[in-house]
Amino acid sequence: MIKTPLTVNGAEALRTELHRLKTVERPSVIAAIAEARSHGDLSENAEYDAAKERQGFIEGRIAEVESKLSSAQIIDPKTLDAEGRCVFGATVDLEDLDAGSRVIYQIVGEDEADLKAGKISISSPIARALIGKSAGDVAEVQAPGGVREYEIIDVRYL
C-alpha cells in the first residue's frame, strides 16, 4: 500500500471531519429519510430522493476519509531534524527574486493544501523545486508564465 504524507494537523482535521460525518451528518440524513418515508408514495417523493442522494454522498465521503487516514504516513514537522533543508512539513520563507515580494509556505499533503492559508501541496511545482534545498539557495520554478526564481530565506519546522 502506498503511504501518503500528512501532517499531524491535517490528520486531526480529517479525524474531526470523520467524527462529524458519523455522529452528526449520518444520523441527520437517516432521520430525513425516515421523515420522507412517512409521507407515503416514494416514487414521487422529492424529499426522499434528495435525502437518499445526500446519504450516498455522506457514505462516500466517510469511506474516502477512512481510506485517506488508513493510508496516511503522519509526519510531525516539530520532530524533524532535516538540518535546515526543505522537506515535507517544513515552513519556508521565500523571496520572489523577480517581484521582490516575500511569501511563507508550509509544504503539506495534497488534502491539506490551501494557498490562501500558505499551505502548498508536496506535489506542486514550487514544493518540488524547494525539496532538498536550504536557506540561501535559489529555487527555479517552472510556472505557467515562465521560470520564476525564489531565494530561500529561512526553513523552519513548526
Legacy VTK file of the C-alpha trace (Angstrom):
# vtk DataFile Version 3.0
C-alpha trace
ASCII
DATASET POLYDATA
POINTS 158 float
0.000 0.000 0.000
1.308 3.451 -0.907
1.581 5.740 2.092
0.573 9.363 1.533
2.222 12.023 3.684
0.008 14.010 6.022
0.897 16.475 8.757
-0.383 15.996 12.298
-2.773 18.944 11.825
-4.049 17.525 8.532
-4.698 14.127 10.104
-6.524 15.758 13.010
-8.706 17.748 10.585
-9.634 14.526 8.753
-10.425 12.761 12.060
-12.630 15.688 13.095
-14.460 15.593 9.762
-14.932 11.813 10.042
-16.329 12.150 13.563
-18.764 14.877 12.416
-19.878 12.811 9.420
-20.533 9.732 11.571
-22.107 11.410 14.613
-23.966 14.379 13.108
-24.453 14.060 9.347
-25.241 10.344 9.126
-27.941 10.351 11.877
-29.400 13.546 10.404
-29.813 12.058 6.942
-31.249 8.834 8.387
-33.867 10.909 10.195
-34.604 12.827 6.971
-35.117 9.552 5.074
-37.462 8.260 7.782
-39.429 11.534 7.674
-39.694 11.401 3.877
-40.853 7.761 4.007
-43.663 8.720 6.352
-45.103 10.979 3.627
-46.183 7.959 1.584
-45.540 7.212 -2.099
-41.736 7.087 -2.595
-41.892 7.133 -6.415
-42.904 10.815 -6.485
-41.228 11.933 -3.263
-38.533 14.539 -3.968
-37.610 14.801 -0.283
-36.871 11.073 -0.186
-34.780 11.250 -3.361
-32.800 14.214 -2.025
-32.212 12.517 1.329
-31.049 9.286 -0.344
-28.690 11.275 -2.587
-27.279 13.090 0.442
-26.870 9.762 2.238
-24.876 8.435 -0.718
-22.630 11.498 -0.628
-22.058 11.185 3.142
-21.295 7.464 2.986
-18.911 8.055 0.069
-17.099 10.817 1.965
-16.840 8.622 5.080
-15.234 5.857 3.005
-12.873 8.362 1.348
-11.727 9.908 4.650
-11.271 6.479 6.279
-9.179 5.389 3.291
-7.021 8.515 3.453
-6.416 8.056 7.170
-5.582 4.369 6.802
-3.001 5.055 4.089
-1.543 8.161 5.749
2.027 8.482 6.918
1.602 11.114 9.625
4.593 13.413 9.941
5.068 15.895 12.777
7.173 18.816 11.478
8.261 19.643 15.051
10.133 16.348 15.327
12.004 16.691 12.036
15.747 17.063 12.014
16.416 17.836 8.371
19.442 20.031 9.049
17.815 23.128 7.580
16.693 21.506 4.320
13.252 21.906 2.798
11.302 18.701 3.458
7.671 17.687 3.843
6.098 19.678 6.682
8.703 22.447 6.639
7.663 26.092 6.697
9.713 28.047 4.187
10.240 31.818 3.951
10.838 32.784 0.331
11.679 35.917 -1.592
10.445 36.147 -5.157
13.550 37.456 -6.930
11.519 38.785 -9.871
8.890 40.698 -7.878
10.897 41.316 -4.707
7.992 40.107 -2.546
8.193 37.694 0.355
5.939 34.707 0.975
5.756 31.966 3.592
4.637 28.455 2.639
4.298 25.199 4.515
4.789 22.070 2.416
1.856 19.725 3.174
-0.060 16.777 1.729
-2.423 17.163 -1.192
-5.542 17.067 1.000
-4.226 19.857 3.230
-3.136 22.285 0.510
-4.680 25.746 0.816
-2.795 28.533 -0.903
-4.718 31.252 0.951
-3.530 29.713 4.243
0.044 29.449 2.956
-0.040 25.656 2.577
1.230 24.186 -0.676
0.953 20.598 -1.833
4.068 18.433 -1.844
3.271 17.679 -5.499
3.042 21.344 -6.570
5.779 22.709 -8.854
7.051 25.138 -6.220
7.264 22.469 -3.495
9.060 20.074 -5.839
11.575 22.838 -6.645
12.127 23.562 -2.931
12.595 19.991 -1.650
16.185 19.361 -0.587
17.263 22.993 -0.728
18.473 25.066 2.259
18.411 28.718 3.332
20.377 30.839 0.868
19.656 28.558 -2.108
17.693 29.737 -5.127
14.881 27.545 -6.439
13.780 27.812 -10.056
10.080 27.072 -10.503
8.510 26.372 -13.859
5.312 28.443 -13.693
2.682 28.954 -16.413
4.128 32.433 -17.055
7.698 31.136 -17.345
10.506 30.352 -14.924
10.343 32.123 -11.529
13.183 32.272 -9.062
12.742 32.162 -5.298
15.503 32.632 -2.750
15.043 30.572 0.382
15.361 32.960 3.343
14.603 30.543 6.179
13.436 26.957 6.756
11.547 26.152 9.959
9.885 23.055 11.352
6.770 24.252 13.194
LINES 1 159
158 0 1 2 3 4 5 6 7 8 9 10 11 12 13 14 15 16 17 18 19 20 21 22 23 24 25 26 27 28 29 30 31 32 33 34 35 36 37 38 39 40 41 42 43 44 45 46 47 48 49 50 51 52 53 54 55 56 57 58 59 60 61 62 63 64 65 66 67 68 69 70 71 72 73 74 75 76 77 78 79 80 81 82 83 84 85 86 87 88 89 90 91 92 93 94 95 96 97 98 99 100 101 102 103 104 105 106 107 108 109 110 111 112 113 114 115 116 117 118 119 120 121 122 123 124 125 126 127 128 129 130 131 132 133 134 135 136 137 138 139 140 141 142 143 144 145 146 147 148 149 150 151 152 153 154 155 156 157
